[in-house]
Every structure is written in structure tokens, then in C-alpha cells.
Amino acid sequence: MKSAYPQFKHKKKDNGSIEFVGNLTVRPELPTYTVSLEYRGSKSPIVRVLNPTLVENPPHFYSDSQSLCLYHPDNYKWKRENLVAKEIVAWTSGWIYFYEVWLQTGIWYGPDAHSNKLIKKKDNI
């Protein structure tokens, strides 16, 4: 993680997980996002946007954990050996991009693992 994304700082948490916090700028014209990526071994990582504040009930978002839905657990199995830097950061950047487009258009153009559709309208969520 350090070599690919030096802007991320890490800390070990009491539960044994490792939290990476850093900024992602997906495109120069879009805001910079501060995100937290929590590596939890063989459990799926938890990804949260710390800044800016997301709108209420965004698409592809787990409201109970306030975390991003980057993939459907039935379609992808996280393994302890997977690298957060290789997969999760890229998927988080993609989520941010599609979220910003959704804010402007009301349409989610990114993959929709929940229903296997590629487009999801804002007013249907």
C-alpha cells in the first residue's frame, strides 16, 4: 500500500485490523475524497468516506455500517491474501466517480451487483 498510495497512513486497531486513511482524487475537476479502508484479514474490507459528507441514502451504500458497497459477496470472495492497494483502492475510486456522476445526472452508470443491471436510476433507490 505504501509504495502504490503513499498518501495513505495506516494504524493497527485493537480488533487486529489495519485501517488505511488517505485522500483520493479521481479527476482534477472532482472533489478530493478522504477515505478509510479497513483491512480485516479474511473478512471483507470496510470502506468509508470520511470527507466530503455523502448525501443521505446514496446508491451502493450500506447504511448500517456507513460503508461503500464495492462488490456483491456472492460474486466476489475476499481472501486474506488479497491486496487492498491492488483491488479495493481502484474499486473505491470507481465508486467515487460513479457517485459524482450520479449526483449530476441521477443515474448510476457503474456496475450494479445488486441486480446485475448496469444502470440504476436515483429515484428507484
Phi and psi in degrees as a GROMACS rama.xvg file:
@    title "Ramachandran Plot"
@    xaxis  label "Phi"
@    yaxis  label "Psi"
@TYPE xy
-60.8388  -39.4397  LYS-2
-75.4394  -35.1544  SER-3
-82.5137  -34.8806  ALA-4
-137.062  75.5731  TYR-5
-64.9789  -16.1155  PRO-6
-73.9194  -10.5172  GLN-7
-89.7993  132.513  PHE-8
-104.62  150.355  LYS-9
-123.571  155.637  HIS-10
-149.715  144.301  LYS-11
-84.1269  135.845  LYS-12
-99.0824  162.146  LYS-13
-60.4493  -26.9873  ASP-14
-83.8503  4.67415  ASN-15
92.6438  -7.17489  GLY-16
-81.4853  168.19  SER-17
-120.721  126.666  ILE-18
-104.975  128.369  GLU-19
-107.971  129.067  PHE-20
-126.091  129.958  VAL-21
-168.923  176.716  GLY-22
-99.6952  142.725  ASN-23
-126.275  127.706  LEU-24
-114.964  108.439  THR-25
-76.4741  -41.8843  VAL-26
-145.249  147.039  ARG-27
-57.0903  -32.56  PRO-28
-82.7092  -6.0628  GLU-29
-100.954  157.442  LEU-30
-64.3488  154.278  PRO-31
-80.1137  134.921  THR-32
-107.537  135.617  TYR-33
-97.7953  122.958  THR-34
-125.077  155.132  VAL-35
-116.399  125.721  SER-36
-117.262  114.497  LEU-37
-103.757  111.295  GLU-38
-82.1673  125.461  TYR-39
-123.872  35.9059  ARG-40
68.4494  -123.557  GLY-41
-81.4191  -6.0934  SER-42
-86.8508  151.115  LYS-43
-57.1744  139.502  SER-44
-62.9012  152.701  PRO-45
-107.937  125.59  ILE-46
-118.998  124.797  VAL-47
-126.918  146.277  ARG-48
-92.2007  120.683  VAL-49
-89.7872  -32.2397  LEU-50
-160.486  136.606  ASN-51
-75.121  168.773  PRO-52
-68.2911  130.793  THR-53
-77.6926  155.772  LEU-54
-66.7131  161.468  VAL-55
-67.5952  135.114  GLU-56
55.9118  54.7161  ASN-57
-70.4669  160.676  PRO-58
-69.1284  155.117  PRO-59
55.1648  54.5441  HIS-60
-145.446  134.407  PHE-61
-93.0147  106.783  TYR-62
-68.601  -30.5688  SER-63
-65.1317  -39.0771  ASP-64
-103.641  -1.36305  SER-65
54.9912  42.5807  GLN-66
-127.45  160.95  SER-67
-79.0804  143.471  LEU-68
-96.0666  104.72  CYS-69
-96.8862  -22.0758  LEU-70
-161.979  159.395  TYR-71
-89.2159  129.424  HIS-72
-57.9657  -23.7397  PRO-73
-75.731  -22.3535  ASP-74
-96.6886  -18.569  ASN-75
-148.082  130.105  TYR-76
-107.396  116.327  LYS-77
-71.3422  138.505  TRP-78
-124.423  150.469  LYS-79
-52.5267  -34.4987  ARG-80
-76.5877  -15.1588  GLU-81
-64.6014  151.487  ASN-82
-102.338  125.049  LEU-83
-58.6852  -42.203  VAL-84
-63.7423  -33.6945  ALA-85
-80.3902  -39.9846  LYS-86
-110.362  -53.4418  GLU-87
-67.9534  -39.7606  ILE-88
-63.8553  -43.2644  VAL-89
-63.7716  -43.2443  ALA-90
-67.3753  -34.7894  TRP-91
-65.8466  -42.5517  THR-92
-60.8803  -41.3006  SER-93
-62.9674  -43.8509  GLY-94
-59.6752  -45.152  TRP-95
-60.1188  -45.2237  ILE-96
-59.8982  -50.1068  TYR-97
-66.2673  -32.4612  PHE-98
-63.8837  -46.2277  TYR-99
-62.4529  -40.5931  GLU-100
-65.2646  -41.6055  VAL-101
-60.6185  -40.055  TRP-102
-60.0763  -35.0807  LEU-103
-84.9538  -33.1893  GLN-104
-112.198  -21.3072  THR-105
80.6047  6.1046  GLY-106
-121.641  133.004  ILE-107
-89.952  108.474  TRP-108
-88.7024  -9.93043  TYR-109
-77.2892  173.855  GLY-110
-59.1393  146.511  PRO-111
-121.794  88.0616  ASP-112
-67.3853  -20.1327  ALA-113
-68.6151  -34.2632  HIS-114
-132.26  10.3708  SER-115
60.897  24.0523  ASN-116
-101.116  153.581  LYS-117
-93.7123  -16.2573  LEU-118
-126.871  133.557  ILE-119
-133.366  125.429  LYS-120
-81.6571  144.568  LYS-121
-58.4934  -42.1635  LYS-122
-77.0923  -4.19264  ASP-123
-96.9826  4.49271  ASN-124
